[in-house]
Structures are given as structure tokens and as C-alpha cells.
């Protein structure tokens, strides 16, 4: 039944279960001693199972008694802290409880894997997000501004550019031109992001749109360069299969975020929310005035 996969329906079902559980618990506490702590066989088995998963062996009787004693101690302190109101107005406690509610909604959102049709629909609607960036292969000749000075480096680069456009030096000859460079002199099929990591964003932006052949001078964080583009592949929209895993992960994140939104929307109807908009405006105006002074 497809409707069972809808996060909102799942919230309603789980909400109903939680309401029934709370009602049953409230009735039991009303009839029994509210201070009673009972460690029954089911609770003890849960402690033992958790120990075994962690340590890869069952606990000894002494270890299990220690686990039970620690659980009872924790429950005593927790209930006492609640009765004293220590959980109120505590930022850390509030954030942790909010986090647990969000995790609950996210768990509901991932009870079932999304059908592939939904993942493919998400991909079709957001295909531009998976645009494959352009790639270029290039060689370069470096001119050191500290050694030559800016004007001389530019002049030397322009003079060499005229020669490179009429000749085709091999890698050995190319290495003898310009100044010594600490990185490579040739790069194959690099994206703008990869180029920017080594030469800076200004250099990457300048060469990413260049056609085949020699160009320059082009500045970088190191100095100035002549750049010879040898190959380029334009950016393109991908097919689904090469990016399937990435799309699936992105869609799962969207489902979790939507689950949180649905949870808040469903719960909001139970609260009367009052917001002092005038106070927000006044506070923002005061901050703006402070920044201008």
C-alpha cells in the first residue's frame, strides 16, 4: 500500500501508538506507586543484549547485576531530576530532546527505501544540480614576478607567446622556458575547482573558457603564466546511472528534512503560538542603527 510510505501517514500512525502507550502508562502510574521502579525480565534481557553486542560475549552474573544496579541508579536520578524540574529551562536538555524528536521523524522517513521511480523523478526535477563541470588539459610557462618584476615579466611573457603560437615545443623544450616552477608544468583533464586549488580561483576562471592553443599572460597566486590548452570537454548534464548513488543520498536527505517539517506541522496544531513581531522589528532596527554608528 503506497500510502503507508508517506511520512505524514507514518507520523499519524506512530503518534497514535505513542498516545496509546502514554495513556496506558499514565493509567498504570495512577493506579500503582509512581515511585516504583521495576526491572523485569524484558528490561534485564535488553541490558544483557546491549552488553553482548558491545563486548561480543554475554555478561557474567556479577556484570549483569552491575548493569541492573546502574540502570536503577540512573532511573532514580532521572525521575528525581524531573520531579525537581531540573530539565526545565536547560538549553542542553532542550536541544537534546529536540534532536531526539528530529531523529525519530528521520527514522520514520527511512522505514522503507524510496521507490526508484521517486528517486528518478527527483533527479529529473533537479538535474541541473548534477551538472558535470567542464574539464581542460593544459601546459603552462611560468614567469616569476619577484625575480623579473611585473612589467618585465609581462613583456617577456608576451614576447614568448608570439613564438609559441608559431612553434610547437615538446615537453623537454617547454621546461626550459620561463622560470622554475614548484608544481607540474602540464595538467590533464582538470575541473575549474581542481585548478583553483592549485593556482587560485582567478587563474581558474581565466582559463576555463579558453579554446585550444596558447594564451596569456594570465596571473595566479604565484606570478604570471602563458597557458597552452591542449584539450577541453564542455560541461554537460549527466545521465542517471553515473550519479545514482549521489542522487539517492540527496533524496534521502530531502525525505528526512521533509519528515521533520511534517512532524512540526502536525504538532503545531496542538499549540497556541504567539510571537511579538513588534519586538523582532524593534530589535533588528536597534542592531541596524548600532552598525551604522
Buried (B, 14 or more C-beta within 10 A) or exposed (E): EEEEBEBBBBBEEBEEEEEEEEEEEEEEEEEEEEEEEEBEEEEBEEBBEEBEEEEEEEBEEEBBEBBBEEBEEEEEEEEEEEEEEEBEEEEEEEEEEEEEBBEBBBEBBEEEEBEEEEBBEBBEEEBEEBEBBBBBBBBBBBBBBEEBEEEEBBBBBEEBBEEBEEEEBEEEEBBEBBBEBEEEBEBEEBBBEBBBEBBBBEBBEBBBEBEEEBBBBBBBEBBBBBBBBEEBEEEEEBEBEEBBEEBBEBBBEBBBBBBBEBBEEBEEEEEEEEEEEEEEEEEEEEEEEEEEE
